[in-house]
Every structure is written in C-alpha cells, then in structure tokens.
C-alpha cells in the first residue's frame, strides 16, 4: 500500500475536509462547472453532426474513431509529463486546450452546416478540411478534459486528503457530476429545441459553446483559489518528479511493459472493457442512431440522459454502504456484474424490437448506470490507494489510453457496419465486452485475495 507522505498529510487538519469548507466548496464548484460544460457539449455536438453530415452514422463513427486514435497516442505522454509538472502549469494548459478546442469545433461545424445548405454538390476538399478541423477540436477537447480529471483524481485529492477520506470525497464529487448529468442535458435539450425552432440549429450550438467558455473561466478561478490558499500543496507538487523516484523509461514499449506488471493491471483491463460500448446515454453513436432510426426528439434524448444520471447518483449512496458491508473489491464486483446483466437485457431488446419495446432497452441502459458508477467509485479508490504518487498520473494515463482502445474498437466496428440495421450487433458486442470485464475483475479479486492483498 502506498502511504501518504508526511508533507501531504500536514495539509489536512485532523477533523477532515469539513474544516476547510471554502477550499472544498471551490473544488466541488469546479467539478460542477466542468461536468456542466461537458454534458452540454456532448449532447450538442452529435445532434449538430446528425444535421450537417450527409451519412450521419458513418461520418460520426469515423469522427469518433479518429478522435480515439488521437487520444490513445496523446494521453500517455501528456499524463507522464503531468507527474513532474507543477499543478498550476497543468491547470493553465488544460484550460487553454479546452478553450482552443471549442473555438476550432465551432468554426468547423459552422462551415459544415453552411456547406450542407448548398443545393449544388459540395466541394469535397472543403468538406475534408472542415472535417479534420472538427476532429482536431474534438481531440483537443478530450485531451484537456482528461488532463483535468487525471489531475483532480490523482494529484489534488491524494495531495490534499488522507487515505481514510478518499471514499467520502470521491462519492461527493461523483454525486455532483451525476446531479449535473441529470439536470444539464434536459436544459440543453430544451435550449437546442427552442433555438432550432426559433433561431436556427447553429444558434443553439453557439449558446452551448459560449456556456463552455464561461465554465472554463470560473473553473480556473476556483482552482487557482485553492492553490493560493494552500501554497504548501503547490510546493509539494513542484518537487514531485518521476525521475527522482524511478529510472526513466526509454520508450513507449517499456512503459507498457511496466504498466502490465502493475498489481492492478487486470483491473485496468477489466475497466477498459466498459469503454467498448455503444449502450451508453453519452454514446454519440447511440444518440445518432436513436435520432435517425427512431426519430427521437432532442427533449426525449436529454431526458434519457438525465434519467441515467439519476440512476448513477443512486450508486453514490449505495456503494459506500455496500463497501462497508462487503469490502471494497467484493462491492465493486457486485456493481460491475449488475451492469453486465442490464446491458445483456438492453442488447436483447435491440435484437427483438417487434416483441420488446424500445422503452425496455432504454430502461435497462439507465439501470446499468447504477452498476457502472458504483464500480467506478471502487476502481478510483483502488488506484488512489495502490499507485505510488510519483507515477500516479503516468499509470492512470496509460489506463485511459487502454480505455480509449476499447472505444476505438467499437467505433471501428461502427464505421464498417454503419447502417441502423447493424446497430443491434454493436449492442451485443457491448454487452459481451461488459460481461468479460466483470469476469476479469472477479478473477483479479480471487487471485489477489489468495495472495493476501491487504487493504482491499
């Protein structure tokens, strides 16, 4: 088990996080703003793509496929750099990247929308340039978002809290995110519907883009406020360097070898199976499929996402209780298994739409979020407890790259099998992958309990 350094422990009073309400309110507010901007953006972009692309499902699959390839390549080296960087530098860079990303995507979607209005055959060269500009913005957005998540979960929380406080703060942050997920998509759906009917679809998108800029500014202000109040934390980060604790790794292959030897390696693989999915309320492919094949409205799709978030919020209350009674790893195994059962039911509904209504499929996906978010809380705690401080962001960055590989595979399949009639097979692939992840996690748990793993 990785112990918390004495210099870090001194940053937190014995009474816990409630002693510093201003600092933790800033942390919670910053996470709320991040989540609000992300969920509005994640709903708006696929809906605009469904309007500007001539073959929406295929072009969307190609866009998100190439996006995942970019993130797989970029996240590991950036995350390893973060292990030796000042937290303030990371904050500035992540915020700046996200602002540039929104600007690029907005410019590209505007051009694609104007091209789609032309009665003549569009210039393929212009379309290609705009497509890749949109791709660059999407990759930059994902990279900036990943940097903020890695920094908060793997540097800020372990740097400001003791190990005994991880569970409470993780659940609190997750609850904030899920309540945001439940409330922001319906509001965004209403705004997009109103703007589309009254002012045009791009006006609705511009409103979402403007809201994102607002969140970037205030997220930065809140987090800088924490650094100003806790200079000790920033001073500790300034001396954190992977070179001081471990020999430098000469190349990507050796980084993957070290990653594969980590005690949590099989957990990372199990978690990556959860990313091989189209059966997620946030899946751009599912959003486009429901919009094109079932002609569901923006409002209906936003309610679907909101309902899934409420289900996930339930998990933040259930998981701490289950952890207390069953232990961390057993509770995590129960939640990931529940997710697998729900998605098997959703996949069956897609295959038999004549006998099983669409509501059953959507309801099963919503319920699966209880399993997903409960398991995610367990997975986060395992990483915070058992990854050394000097390699925390680097290891998690490699894990996120592995996650993106799972999404890359499902998008590859979607790019090849891009008709609505093929979508049930993608759903079945998702359910199979989630079930595989549940089996792998149970295997890891049994094996490490036999070896006498402590603290899990």
C-alpha atoms as one frame of an Amber mdcrd trajectory, in Angstrom:
protein
   0.000   0.000   0.000   1.219   3.454  -0.836   1.390   5.686   2.218   0.569
   9.377   2.174   3.719  11.494   2.581   4.034  13.400   5.845   4.275  16.699
   3.981   0.959  15.946   2.316  -0.777  14.841   5.498   0.054  18.133   7.151
  -2.070  19.954   4.608  -5.256  18.499   6.109  -6.422  19.176   9.656  -7.326
  16.182  11.799 -11.019  16.967  11.597 -11.203  16.246   7.856 -12.403  18.182
   4.831 -15.274  19.927   6.629 -12.684  22.044   8.437 -11.887  23.738   5.119
 -15.344  24.442   3.654 -14.203  27.215   1.337 -11.478  25.119  -0.284 -13.682
  22.092  -0.814 -16.605  24.179  -1.998 -14.248  25.537  -4.644 -13.261  22.009
  -5.620 -16.882  20.888  -5.845 -17.891  24.004  -7.795 -15.055  23.495 -10.251
 -16.122  19.889 -10.848 -19.736  21.036 -11.281 -18.713  23.581 -13.918 -16.533
  21.050 -15.739 -19.334  18.496 -15.815 -21.980  21.031 -16.844 -19.965  22.215
 -19.830 -19.023  18.677 -20.851 -22.561  17.284 -20.742 -23.991  20.217 -22.690
 -21.205  19.839 -25.267 -21.574  16.044 -25.534 -25.268  16.402 -26.346 -24.982
  19.362 -28.725 -22.130  18.132 -30.961 -23.650  14.759 -32.033 -27.009  16.440
 -32.731 -25.331  19.044 -34.931 -23.315  16.283 -36.636 -26.571  14.465 -37.416
 -27.682  17.602 -39.297 -24.506  18.515 -41.185 -23.284  15.085 -42.351 -24.795
  13.508 -45.455 -24.302   9.996 -43.987 -24.648  10.784 -40.264 -23.931   7.404
 -38.652 -20.926   6.585 -40.830 -19.333  10.048 -40.628 -19.966  10.248 -36.892
 -18.353   6.833 -36.430 -15.309   7.945 -38.444 -15.036  11.191 -36.468 -15.146
   9.485 -33.086 -12.916   6.632 -34.297 -10.134   9.034 -35.309 -10.707  11.003
 -32.106  -9.989   7.902 -30.024  -6.844   7.144 -32.001  -5.601  10.655 -31.277
  -6.319  10.326 -27.554  -4.636   6.904 -27.371  -1.460   8.448 -28.778  -1.514
  11.710 -26.796  -2.779  10.910 -23.290   0.068   8.622 -22.025   2.980  11.033
 -22.717   0.969  14.038 -21.522  -0.039  12.214 -18.325   3.564  11.182 -17.665
   4.626  14.807 -18.132   1.987  15.796 -15.556   3.721  13.665 -12.895   6.673
  16.063 -12.964   4.804  19.309 -13.673   3.518  21.965 -11.290  -0.203  21.703
 -10.681  -0.698  25.339 -11.709   1.027  24.692 -15.038  -1.189  21.680 -15.676
  -4.274  23.717 -14.823  -3.361  26.520 -17.223  -2.545  24.147 -20.055  -5.686
  22.018 -19.668  -7.946  25.080 -19.543  -6.274  26.665 -22.560  -6.502  23.476
 -24.615 -10.230  23.189 -23.939 -10.854  26.815 -24.939  -8.992  26.340 -28.231
 -10.918  23.096 -28.823 -14.327  24.774 -28.566 -13.201  27.514 -30.958 -11.953
  25.025 -33.572 -15.049  22.832 -33.357 -17.371  25.829 -33.588 -15.643  27.142
 -36.710 -15.669  23.699 -38.371 -19.325  22.945 -37.605 -20.357  26.361 -38.890
 -18.609  25.660 -42.183 -20.091  22.156 -42.449 -23.574  23.492 -41.742 -23.279
  26.152 -44.441 -21.997  23.501 -46.846 -24.984  21.264 -46.089 -27.359  24.075
 -47.125 -25.940  24.293 -50.622 -28.137  22.907 -53.390 -25.129  22.071 -55.581
 -22.672  19.271 -54.960 -20.422  20.368 -52.050 -16.685  20.781 -52.560 -15.169
  17.590 -51.124 -11.865  19.343 -50.465 -13.544  22.000 -48.333 -15.559  19.350
 -46.512 -12.393  17.356 -45.798 -10.604  20.396 -44.357 -13.579  21.238 -42.128
 -13.939  17.622 -41.032 -10.325  17.414 -39.906 -10.585  20.803 -38.221 -13.565
  19.452 -36.279 -11.526  16.344 -35.494  -8.645  18.459 -34.153 -11.050  20.356
 -31.916 -12.638  17.156 -30.669  -9.264  15.579 -29.853  -8.128  18.732 -28.058
 -11.356  18.810 -26.050 -10.907  15.199 -24.949  -7.256  15.771 -24.050  -7.989
  18.840 -21.930 -10.850  17.074 -20.170  -8.656  14.013 -19.471  -5.886  16.208
 -18.048  -8.291  17.853 -15.598  -9.769  14.520 -14.474  -6.363  12.903 -14.015
  -5.050  15.916 -12.111  -8.001  16.183  -9.705  -8.417  12.461  -9.029  -4.747
  11.504  -8.877  -2.878  14.605  -7.667  -5.261  17.022  -5.969  -7.298  14.528
  -3.910  -4.315  12.403  -2.759  -2.306  15.590  -2.206  -4.929  17.321  -0.055
  -6.573  14.389   1.745  -5.639  11.387   3.815  -6.392   7.880   2.568  -9.262
   7.456   5.025 -11.041  10.400   3.399 -10.861   9.159  -0.198 -14.167   7.308
  -0.155 -16.195  10.278   1.113 -14.731  12.864  -1.259 -14.896  10.523  -4.270
 -18.581   9.836  -3.596 -19.278  13.542  -3.096 -17.570  14.533  -6.337 -19.295
  11.724  -8.233 -22.655  12.808  -6.855 -22.022  16.375  -8.029 -21.175  15.085
 -11.509 -24.248  12.858 -11.676 -26.645  15.527 -10.460 -25.175  17.769 -13.140
 -25.629  14.999 -15.698 -29.257  14.670 -14.627 -30.047  18.375 -14.878 -27.892
  19.837 -17.661 -28.885  17.592 -20.630 -32.659  18.288 -20.230 -31.974  22.033
 -20.037 -29.641  21.750 -23.021 -32.275  19.764 -24.928 -34.882  22.437 -24.266
 -32.464  25.159 -25.366 -31.487  23.310 -28.565 -35.142  22.628 -29.397 -36.194
  26.248 -28.787 -33.208  27.704 -30.648 -33.657  25.294 -33.546 -37.315  26.203
 -33.966 -36.935  29.939 -33.430 -33.415  30.941 -34.469 -31.760  28.033 -36.259
 -29.784  24.979 -35.072 -26.390  26.692 -35.052 -27.615  29.376 -32.647 -28.344
  26.637 -30.155 -24.834  25.270 -30.631 -23.289  28.727 -30.188 -25.118  29.065
 -26.885 -23.608  25.788 -25.691 -20.145  26.871 -26.854 -20.497  30.191 -25.003
 -21.554  28.360 -21.855 -18.414  26.206 -22.107 -16.193  29.288 -22.215 -17.974
  30.528 -19.088 -17.240  27.239 -17.285 -13.561  27.312 -18.285 -13.048  30.779
 -16.809 -14.727  30.092 -13.474 -13.262  26.602 -13.109  -9.817  28.158 -13.436
 -10.667  30.871 -10.892 -11.933  28.362  -8.312  -8.952  26.012  -8.635  -6.406
  28.838  -8.557  -8.152  29.973  -5.370  -7.341  26.602  -3.794  -3.688  26.899
  -4.812  -3.496  30.405  -3.375  -4.948  29.206  -0.059  -2.716  26.112   0.046
   0.749  27.072  -1.201   2.131  24.014   0.627   0.307  21.727  -1.828   1.751
  23.550  -4.821   5.207  23.474  -3.238   4.966  19.679  -2.840   3.944  19.331
  -6.499   6.882  21.455  -7.596   9.285  18.854  -6.163   7.359  15.842  -7.469
   9.352  14.268 -10.256   9.251  10.749 -11.647  12.991  10.872 -12.252  13.668
  11.331  -8.535  11.855   8.128  -7.624  12.217   5.802 -10.592  14.574   5.350
 -13.547  13.399   7.000 -16.756  11.730   4.724 -19.268  13.334   4.861 -22.707
  10.282   4.254 -24.852   6.593   3.536 -25.210   7.094  -0.247 -25.289   8.857
  -0.245 -21.910   6.130   1.978 -20.447   3.535  -0.602 -21.487   5.656  -3.426
 -20.030   5.865  -1.658 -16.670   2.145  -0.932 -16.827   1.359  -4.610 -17.497
   3.354  -5.683 -14.423   1.458  -3.408 -12.055  -0.639  -5.270  -9.426  -3.778
  -3.526 -10.714  -3.115  -4.376 -14.370  -6.030  -6.821 -14.642  -8.331  -4.218
 -13.048  -7.230  -1.754 -15.732  -8.081  -4.302 -18.427 -11.468  -5.041 -16.836
 -12.258  -1.329 -16.668 -11.247  -0.908 -20.306 -13.905  -3.431 -21.332 -16.515
  -0.951 -20.048 -15.378   1.526 -22.702 -16.156  -0.906 -25.528 -19.694   0.373
 -25.629 -22.418   1.935 -27.683 -25.033   1.259 -24.992 -24.343   4.415 -23.015
 -26.542   7.516 -22.758 -23.419   9.532 -23.656 -22.573   7.460 -26.721 -22.570
   9.699 -29.777 -23.370   6.649 -31.900 -26.407   5.745 -29.804 -27.560   9.370
 -29.909 -27.294   9.479 -33.713 -28.951   6.042 -34.019 -31.930   6.997 -31.843
 -32.246  10.324 -33.618 -32.101   8.873 -37.162 -33.745   5.441 -36.768 -36.374
   6.173 -34.112 -36.609   9.962 -34.735 -36.460  10.680 -31.016 -36.532  14.386
 -30.215 -33.784  16.397 -28.519 -36.014  16.627 -25.453 -36.540  12.845 -25.294
 -32.833  12.174 -25.688 -31.986  14.704 -22.985 -34.485  13.086 -20.598 -32.887
   9.707 -21.331 -29.502  11.094 -20.343 -30.933  12.791 -17.275 -32.642   9.610
 -16.081 -29.372   7.696 -16.449 -27.637  10.318 -14.326 -30.210   9.963 -11.543
 -29.616   6.216 -11.603 -25.887   6.849 -11.300 -26.499   9.229  -8.394 -28.223
   6.385  -6.559 -24.962   4.443  -6.853 -23.088   7.119  -4.886 -25.319   6.332
  -1.895 -25.437   2.568  -2.389 -21.741   1.935  -2.950 -20.415   3.284   0.389
 -22.980   1.084   2.175 -22.014  -1.949   0.093 -18.323  -1.231   0.634 -18.803
  -1.087   4.393 -20.627  -4.433   4.437 -18.815  -6.362   1.708 -15.427  -4.718
   1.403 -14.096  -2.653  -1.466 -13.372  -5.350  -4.034 -16.453  -7.506  -3.408
 -18.746  -4.483  -3.640 -17.034  -3.414  -6.874 -17.562  -6.897  -8.308 -21.267
  -6.819  -7.454 -21.779  -3.466  -9.193 -19.929  -4.363 -12.401 -21.856  -7.657
 -12.586 -25.152  -5.774 -12.245 -24.135  -3.536 -15.140 -23.399  -6.574 -17.304
 -26.834  -8.105 -16.614 -28.617  -4.850 -17.503 -26.774  -4.420 -20.797 -27.420
  -8.023 -21.811 -31.128  -7.205 -21.425 -30.719  -3.997 -23.465 -28.963  -5.882
 -26.268 -31.765  -8.459 -26.346 -34.334  -5.662 -26.718 -32.437  -4.293 -29.732
 -32.499  -7.698 -31.419 -36.234  -8.221 -30.912 -37.799  -4.758 -31.387 -41.110
  -6.253 -32.528 -41.679  -8.022 -29.205 -39.582  -5.941 -26.775 -40.366  -2.198
 -26.850 -37.619   0.403 -27.117 -38.506   1.593 -23.599 -37.161  -1.692 -22.184
 -33.830  -1.148 -23.919 -33.554   2.448 -22.714 -34.667   1.493 -19.197 -32.037
  -1.262 -18.973 -29.345   1.183 -20.088 -30.490   3.645 -17.427 -30.353   0.981
 -14.689 -26.920  -0.137 -15.870 -25.555   3.216 -14.732 -26.046   2.143 -11.113
 -23.605  -0.682 -11.735 -21.203   1.449 -13.745 -20.892   4.344 -11.306 -20.726
   2.089  -8.277 -17.904   0.136  -9.863 -16.172   3.377 -10.898 -16.049   4.518
  -7.267 -14.350   1.254  -6.314 -11.935   1.445  -9.233 -10.958   5.020  -8.314
 -10.225   4.067  -4.713  -8.046   1.141  -5.776  -5.951   3.467  -7.919  -5.651
   6.134  -5.237  -4.592   3.584  -2.618  -2.226   1.392  -4.597  -0.424   3.533
  -7.184   2.705   5.347  -5.998   2.497   9.141  -6.004   5.406   9.682  -8.400
   3.819   7.511 -11.111   0.123   8.109 -10.425  -0.746  10.246 -13.455   1.510
   8.216 -15.752  -0.103   4.885 -14.826  -3.610   6.320 -14.990  -2.776   7.930
 -18.334  -1.780   4.528 -19.699  -5.025   3.097 -18.311  -7.030   5.820 -20.027
  -5.227   5.042 -23.261  -6.289   1.430 -22.819  -9.856   2.640 -22.244  -9.701
   4.601 -25.474  -8.577   1.464 -27.288 -11.830  -0.176 -26.216 -13.818   2.714
 -27.632 -11.607   2.661 -30.738 -12.570  -0.944 -31.421 -16.310  -0.291 -31.134
 -16.052   2.777 -33.375 -14.087   0.731 -35.907 -16.938  -1.758 -35.996 -19.442
   1.077 -36.297 -17.534   2.619 -39.198 -17.727  -0.702 -41.079 -21.249  -1.674
 -40.023 -22.829   1.754 -40.176 -26.459   1.058 -41.047 -29.231   1.185 -38.423
 -29.923  -2.493 -39.139 -26.390  -3.352 -37.961 -26.670  -1.451 -34.696 -28.098
  -4.409 -32.651 -24.870  -6.338 -33.350 -22.880  -3.433 -31.920 -25.147  -3.572
 -28.871 -24.493  -7.292 -28.466 -20.744  -6.656 -28.738 -21.070  -4.089 -25.958
 -22.924  -6.468 -23.638 -20.324  -9.170 -24.310 -17.458  -6.794 -23.522 -19.028
  -5.628 -20.241 -19.616  -9.225 -19.183 -15.969 -10.007 -19.981 -14.896  -7.074
 -17.814 -16.971  -8.376 -14.902 -15.388 -11.829 -15.232 -11.861 -10.367 -15.357
 -12.462  -8.283 -12.245 -13.731 -11.306 -10.313 -10.668 -13.301 -11.450  -8.372
 -10.483 -10.245 -10.131 -10.320  -6.896  -9.937 -14.057  -6.249  -6.296 -14.237
  -7.267  -5.168 -11.343  -5.107  -7.162 -12.408  -2.096  -5.343 -15.748  -2.277
  -2.046 -13.848  -2.322  -3.016 -11.917   0.791  -3.565  -8.444  -0.727  -4.122
  -6.060   2.156  -6.349  -3.038   2.404  -8.876  -4.039  -0.266
